[in-house]
Each structure stands twice: as C-alpha cells, then as structure tokens.
Amino acid sequence: MNETTLNKLKNKASAFASGALSRVELAAEERRLKAKFQALGKKVYRAVQGDLLNAMKDDPSVVALVGEIEETQKKIAALEDKVAGGEAEDR
C-alpha cells in the first residue's frame, strides 16, 4: 500500500471514530435531559398535589432545573448538528 492510500484509510477511520464519539456524547446529553425533565416532573406533580403551582416559579431548584434543561437542549442541538455534518461528510 502506498502512503496516500494509508492516509486516506487513516482519515476515514479518524472521521468514523469522531462521528461515533459525537453520537455517544449526544446519547449521554439526551439521558441527562431526560433525568432533568423527570426531576422537574416530580416537582410539578408534588406542586399540583399541594396546590402550589404559583409558588413553583419562585422555587430556586425549579428555576435551576429549567436553566439546566435549556442548556442541555442547546448542547443536544449542537451535537445533532455535528453528527449530521459528520454524516454528510461521510457520503
């Protein structure tokens, strides 16, 4: 095999590994988002049971969860773009 062929093979393997890592990162962020939504859902459920929905917006833990959810959604969107861009390059 000549050097050009080896470089092409190396580049393809590197691109594949990078894409796989991006997909793993995306799955991890999606799991984090699911956990945050579940935590928020539990708080909402308790607030509904206790008729405390108006007080929820002032609860610092709820505000923090909402902020974390928004940040995680941004990370997921960026990773989805990265994965989609990597798949387009592979073609």
N, C-alpha and C positions, 0 to 999 in steps of 0.2 A: 504494500500500500504506500502510496506516496504521501508526502506531508500535507498536501491540500485535502486529500480525502480524510486523513486523520483529523485535521482541523474542522472540517465540516461535521464529522461524526461527533467530535468533542462539543462543538457548538450546539448541535441538535440535542445531545444528552444534557447539556447545561440548561438549555431552554426548557426541556421536559421537566427537569428537576425543579427549576424555578416555578414553572406552572403548577406542579404538584404541591410545592410548598405554599403557593398562594391559595390553592384550593383548601389545604389543611388549615391555613390561617382563617380563611373565610368560614369554614365549618366551626372553628373554635369561637369566632366572634358571634356567629349565629346562636351557638349554645349559650354564650354569655347573655345575649339579648333575651333569649327565652327565659333564662333564670331571673333576669331583672323584671320582665313582664309578669312572671309568676309571683315575685315578691310584691310588686305593685298590686296585682290582682288580689292577693291575700289582704293587703291593707284596705283596698276598696271594699272587699267583702265584709271585713270587720266594721268598716265605717257605715256600710249600708245596714248591717245588723243593729248597730248602735245609733242609727240616725245622726251620724256625724259627718256627712258628706261636705258640708260647708267648712268644717274645721280642717279637712284634709289639705286644702290648698295652703294652709299655714304650717303644716307639719313639715319640719326640716328634712325628715327622712324621705317623705314623698317627693319633695322638691329635688332632693339629691338623686333619687331613683329616676325621675323624669329627665334630669340632666344627663345622667349616665346612659339612659336609653337613647337619647338624641345623639350623644357622642358615638355610641356603639353603632347606631344606624348609619352615621357618616362613615365610620370605618368600614362597615359592610359594603356600602355603596362604592367606596374607593377600591376595595378588594374585588368586588364584582367587575368593576371597570378594568382592573388589572388582569383578572382572569380572562375576561372577554377579549382584551387586547392581545394577550398571550396566545389565545386560541386562534385569533385572526392571523397572527404571525406564523403559526404552525402550518397554515394552509398554503 
